[in-house]
Amino acid sequence: MAQPAAPNFDQRVYALVAQIPSGRLATYGQIAELLGCWGCARQVGWALRRLQLPSEVPWQRVVNAKGRISFSPAREGSDWIQRQLLIEEGIPVNELGVLPLRRYLWTPELPTPFES
């Protein structure tokens, strides 16, 4: 019997981002590291950009390591949507996309080596 296909990178990103609770933030690099893909922060961003909007994946909770929304004309307005969604979750974001990352940073509970 054939083994089911392993989830691809995008699916792994979406599954992890889905765990970020409302009112919390993660960085692109943090998601990459949690997936064991050090140095792949941009790939995390590209994966999130491929999501069809609206999405049940809380993509808006992932920001850059400087504690900012990455504004760009290439995002076709999703950067402004991201800002509004974060404000609705209670995370203050100024007009430049700066937010208090340290205060809202998500720290996932990782299983101990003895758990299975």
N, C-alpha and C positions, 0 to 999 in steps of 0.2 A: 504494500500500500504506500502511495506517495506521501511524503512529508508535506505539511502545509508550508507555503512560502514564508520566509522570514519577512517581517515588516521592513519596508524600505525606509530610508532616512527621513523622508517627509512624515511618514506615518509615526515614526518614533518621536519626532519633534512634536507632532500634534498630541500624541498620547501624554507626553510629559507636560506640555503647556496646559493641557486640560486639568492638570492637578494643581495649578496655581490658584489659591483661593481668592475670592473677591476681595478687593482692597489691598492686595499684595502685588509686588512687582518682581520680575526676574530680568536678568540681562541676557542678551544673545549669547555671550560667552559662557555665562553660567549654564544655560541650557545645553550648549555644546559640551561643556565639561561633564555635566551630569550624564550625558549620553556616551561619554568616553571618547569624544571626538574633539580633543584639544585643538585649539586654533581654528575651529570651524564656525566662528560666530557669524560670519557673512552667509554661510550656507544655511544657518538657522533662519536668518532674515529672509533669504530667498525662499525657503520652504514656507514661511509664514505668508510671504507675499503671493504665493501660489494658491492660497486658500480662496475659495469662492465666498464673497460677502453677500449677505450676512452669514456668519459662521457660528456654530456652537462652541468652537475652539476659542478660548479667551485670548486671542492673539494680541489684544491691546495691552495686556499686562507685561509684555516683553519690550524692554527699552534698551538703549545703548548704555555702555559702561560709564559714561559721563553723567548719567542720570537725566537724560534728555530723550525726547521723541526725535527720531531721525526725520526731519522735514525734508522733503524733496518733491519737485514737480513730477518726477517719475512715479510717485505714489498715487497720483491722480485723486488727491483729496483724502486718501485713507489716513494720512497723518492728522488731519483735522478731526476726522471721525474718532481716531484713537484718543486724541486729547479730550474730546467730549465724553467718550465712554469712561475714561479714567476719572474725570471730574464727577460723573454720575456715581462712580463707586466710592467717592469720598477722598480721592487722591488729588491734592491741589497741584495744578499744572499752570504755569504762567504762559503768557502769549508767545514766548520763545520756545515753549516745550520743555522748560526746566521743571523738574520735580524732585521732591525729597527722597531720593532713592534709598539712602541708608535707613530712613525711618520706616519705609514700607517694603524693604527687601524680604523676599520669601526665603525661608530656610527649610527645605524639605526634611522630613524625618526619614532617615535612611535606615534600612534594616541592619541590625548588628551582625557580625560574621557568624554568629551561632543560630540565627533565625533562618528558616528556609521557607 
